[in-house]
Amino acid sequence: FPRRSSVTRSKVAEWAVLRFGGQLDEALALSINESFTFDGAPELRRGVRLSRVTQGCGSIFSSSAGVLANYEMSEEADRFGYFLSHNWSVSRWSKNFALCFAFNFHLALAMGIFLVIIVAVLTSLHLLPLVHEGDLQSTWVARLIVVPMMTITLLFGSNLLSKLGLRDPDVFLDKVC
């Protein structure tokens, strides 16, 4: 949703209809927009990189206590890619896996497809051995490499991309912002 200063009332109404099926009136939509743009208080508009949230297998979710170190993980942000909502009754492991699945699934799938193609090409060139299992032929390399690499990418994809210097999305997480 664009900043309020660039939003006309008709755009807000249009957004409310699209987003909430017309169940949200224009005044409430404007109020929500003002809440998330932090007009007049940009220092409150803070975000944290997704890789920092999932770092340490979601260790940020191990305690509900907010400490200065958590706040220092965040930085002023022009906009958030995502607003993370959560509750403290769910384990940190479940939250971390949900985030990893939501944000890394497509990367893990692409990694798997890429590796299967590489294994298939190398096998067709007779550079990898085939294992005969009844009527089936397969290569042990696919079993040894593809599934573990997809799992690693699923669990640590945003962290790996961050280590490579690629920017992962800024998110709003109440505990650190």
C-alpha positions as CSV (number, residue, x, y, z in Angstrom):
1,F,0.0,0.0,0.0
2,P,1.6,3.3,-1.0
3,R,2.4,6.1,1.5
4,R,-0.6,8.2,2.5
5,S,0.8,11.4,0.9
6,S,0.6,9.7,-2.5
7,V,-2.8,8.1,-1.9
8,T,-6.1,9.5,-3.0
9,R,-9.4,8.6,-1.3
10,S,-10.5,6.7,-4.3
11,K,-7.3,4.6,-4.3
12,V,-7.8,3.8,-0.6
13,A,-11.4,2.8,-1.3
14,E,-10.3,0.6,-4.2
15,W,-7.6,-1.0,-2.0
16,A,-10.2,-1.7,0.7
17,V,-12.5,-3.4,-1.8
18,L,-9.7,-5.5,-3.3
19,R,-8.1,-6.4,0.0
20,F,-11.2,-7.0,2.1
21,G,-13.9,-7.6,-0.4
22,G,-15.5,-4.2,0.4
23,Q,-15.8,-5.1,4.1
24,L,-13.6,-2.2,5.1
25,D,-14.7,1.4,5.0
26,E,-12.6,4.2,3.7
27,A,-11.8,5.9,7.0
28,L,-10.6,2.6,8.5
29,A,-8.5,1.9,5.5
30,L,-6.9,5.4,5.8
31,S,-6.3,4.7,9.5
32,I,-4.6,1.4,8.8
33,N,-2.4,3.1,6.1
34,E,-1.3,5.8,8.6
35,S,-0.5,3.1,11.2
36,F,1.9,1.4,8.8
37,T,3.5,4.4,7.2
38,F,4.5,6.0,10.5
39,D,3.9,9.5,9.1
40,G,5.6,12.0,11.3
41,A,7.7,9.4,13.2
42,P,10.0,7.6,10.6
43,E,12.3,6.4,13.5
44,L,9.6,4.1,14.5
45,R,9.5,2.5,11.0
46,R,12.0,-0.3,11.7
47,G,12.6,-3.6,10.0
48,V,14.9,-6.6,10.3
49,R,16.2,-8.8,7.6
50,L,14.6,-12.2,7.3
51,S,17.9,-14.0,7.6
52,R,18.4,-12.4,11.1
53,V,15.0,-13.7,12.2
54,T,15.7,-17.2,11.0
55,Q,19.3,-17.2,12.2
56,G,20.1,-19.8,14.9
57,C,17.0,-21.8,13.8
58,G,14.7,-19.1,15.0
59,S,16.4,-18.5,18.3
60,I,14.8,-15.0,18.4
61,F,11.5,-16.9,19.2
62,S,12.9,-18.8,22.2
63,S,11.8,-16.1,24.7
64,S,9.1,-13.5,24.6
65,A,11.3,-11.0,26.5
66,G,12.5,-8.0,24.5
67,V,16.1,-7.0,25.1
68,L,18.3,-4.3,23.7
69,A,20.2,-6.8,21.5
70,N,16.9,-7.7,19.8
71,Y,16.1,-4.1,19.1
72,E,19.7,-3.5,17.7
73,M,19.0,-6.2,15.1
74,S,16.5,-3.9,13.4
75,E,17.2,-0.8,11.4
76,E,15.2,2.1,10.0
77,A,13.4,0.9,6.9
78,D,11.6,2.7,4.0
79,R,9.2,-0.1,3.7
80,F,8.7,-3.7,4.8
81,G,8.5,-6.6,2.5
82,Y,6.4,-8.6,5.0
83,F,4.7,-8.1,8.3
84,L,5.3,-11.2,10.5
85,S,2.5,-12.0,12.9
86,H,3.0,-14.8,15.5
87,N,2.0,-15.9,19.0
88,W,4.1,-17.2,21.9
89,S,2.2,-20.4,22.4
90,V,3.8,-21.9,19.3
91,S,7.3,-23.3,19.6
92,R,10.2,-21.5,18.0
93,W,10.9,-24.6,15.9
94,S,7.4,-24.5,14.3
95,K,7.7,-20.7,13.7
96,N,11.1,-21.1,12.1
97,F,10.1,-24.0,9.9
98,A,7.0,-22.0,8.8
99,L,9.1,-19.0,7.9
100,C,11.7,-21.2,6.1
101,F,9.0,-23.0,4.2
102,A,7.2,-19.8,3.2
103,F,10.3,-17.9,2.1
104,N,12.7,-20.7,0.9
105,F,10.4,-23.2,-0.7
106,H,10.8,-21.9,-4.3
107,L,14.6,-21.6,-3.9
108,A,14.7,-25.2,-2.5
109,L,12.6,-26.4,-5.4
110,A,14.8,-24.6,-8.0
111,M,17.9,-26.1,-6.3
112,G,16.3,-29.6,-6.5
113,I,15.4,-29.2,-10.2
114,F,18.8,-27.8,-11.0
115,L,20.6,-30.7,-9.3
116,V,18.3,-33.4,-10.9
117,I,19.1,-31.9,-14.4
118,I,22.8,-32.0,-13.6
119,V,22.7,-35.6,-12.3
120,A,20.6,-36.6,-15.4
121,V,23.0,-35.0,-17.8
122,L,26.1,-36.6,-16.1
123,T,24.4,-40.0,-15.9
124,S,23.4,-39.8,-19.6
125,L,27.1,-39.0,-20.4
126,H,28.0,-42.1,-18.4
127,L,30.0,-40.0,-15.9
128,L,27.8,-41.3,-13.0
129,P,27.1,-44.9,-12.3
130,L,23.6,-46.4,-12.5
131,V,22.2,-48.8,-9.9
132,H,19.9,-51.5,-11.1
133,E,17.0,-52.2,-8.8
134,G,14.7,-54.7,-10.5
135,D,13.3,-53.0,-13.5
136,L,14.4,-49.6,-12.3
137,Q,17.7,-47.8,-12.9
138,S,18.8,-44.9,-10.8
139,T,21.9,-43.2,-9.6
140,W,23.0,-43.1,-6.0
141,V,24.2,-39.6,-6.5
142,A,20.7,-38.2,-6.8
143,R,19.8,-39.8,-3.5
144,L,22.9,-38.7,-1.8
145,I,22.9,-35.1,-3.0
146,V,19.5,-33.8,-4.2
147,V,17.4,-34.4,-1.1
148,P,19.9,-33.2,1.4
149,M,20.7,-30.1,-0.7
150,M,17.0,-29.3,-1.0
151,T,16.6,-29.7,2.7
152,I,19.6,-27.5,3.5
153,T,18.3,-24.9,1.0
154,L,14.8,-25.1,2.5
155,L,16.1,-24.6,6.1
156,F,18.9,-22.1,5.5
157,G,18.2,-20.5,2.1
158,S,17.7,-16.9,3.2
159,N,20.8,-17.2,5.4
160,L,22.9,-18.6,2.6
161,L,21.8,-15.9,0.2
162,S,22.6,-13.2,2.8
163,K,26.1,-14.7,3.2
164,L,26.5,-14.4,-0.5
165,G,25.7,-10.7,-0.3
166,L,22.2,-10.9,-1.7
167,R,19.7,-8.8,0.2
168,D,16.8,-10.7,1.8
169,P,13.5,-9.0,2.5
170,D,13.1,-6.5,5.4
171,V,10.3,-7.7,7.6
172,F,8.4,-6.2,10.6
173,L,8.6,-8.4,13.7
174,D,7.3,-6.8,16.9
175,K,9.9,-8.3,19.1
176,V,12.9,-6.6,17.4
177,C,11.2,-3.4,16.1
